[in-house]
């Protein structure tokens, strides 16, 4: 499976908060915050998610949602075009 990694920085996160990703494709919930995917802290304040590239369109839009349960959204919108795979990723 070829993956696309999306990262963001969450420097002022409070205890119990998390970052979700929602977008305009089915994998990212079709803009439904209830179907948003949770991201994971990978390095201190860096949040990351690996997506299956075969399940996302070539160009898509997404938002990060900073939330506490039960997920009150606070979105930041971004447009993304996945970069071609690097030769070293194989």
For each residue, the residues with C-beta under 8 A, 3 or more apart:
1: 52 53 54
2: 52 53 54 85 89
3: 50 51 52 53
4: 50 51 53 56 82
5: 48 49 50 51
6: 21 39 48 49 51 62 80
7: 42 46 47 48
8: 19 39 46 47 48 64
9: 45 46 47
10: 13 17 19 41 45 46 47 66
11: 45
12:
13: 10 17 18 19 45 66
14: 17 68
15:
16: 68 69
17: 10 13 14 66 67 68
18: 13 38 39 66 67 68
19: 8 10 13 38 39 47 64 65 66 67
20: 33 36 37 38 39 64 65 67 71
21: 6 28 36 37 39 49 62 63 64 65
22: 28 29 31 32 33 35 36 37 62 63 65 73 75
23: 27 28 29 30 31 60 61 62 63
24: 28 30 31 60 61 62
25: 28 30 55 56 57 60
26: 29 30 55
27: 23 37 51 52 55 56
28: 21 22 23 24 25 35 36 37 51 56 60 62
29: 22 23 26 32 33 34 35 36 37
30: 23 24 25 26 35
31: 22 23 24
32: 22 29 35 36
33: 20 22 29 36 65 67 71 73
34: 29 71
35: 22 28 29 30 32
36: 20 21 22 28 29 32 33 65 71
37: 20 21 22 27 28 29 49
38: 18 19 20 49
39: 6 8 18 19 20 21 47 48 49 64
40: 47 48 49
41: 10 44 45 46 47 48
42: 7 46 47 48
43: 46
44: 41
45: 9 10 11 13 41
46: 7 8 9 10 41 42 43
47: 7 8 9 10 19 39 40 41 42
48: 5 6 7 8 39 40 41 42
49: 5 6 21 37 38 39 40
50: 3 4 5
51: 3 4 5 6 27 28 55 56
52: 1 2 3 27 55 56
53: 1 2 3 4 56 82
54: 1 2
55: 25 26 27 51 52
56: 4 25 27 28 51 52 53 60 82
57: 25 60
58: 81 82
59: 79 80 81
60: 23 24 25 28 56 57 79 80
61: 23 24 77 78 79 80
62: 6 21 22 23 24 28 77 78 80
63: 21 22 23 75 76 77 78
64: 8 19 20 21 39 75 76 78
65: 19 20 21 22 33 36 71 73 74 75
66: 10 13 17 18 19 74
67: 17 18 19 20 33 71 72 73 74
68: 14 16 17 18 71 72
69: 16
70:
71: 20 33 34 36 65 67 68
72: 67 68
73: 22 33 65 67
74: 65 66 67
75: 22 63 64 65
76: 63 64
77: 61 62 63
78: 61 62 63 64
79: 59 60 61
80: 6 59 60 61 62
81: 58 59
82: 4 53 56 58
83: 86
84:
85: 2 89 90
86: 83 89
87: 90
88:
89: 2 85 86
90: 85 87
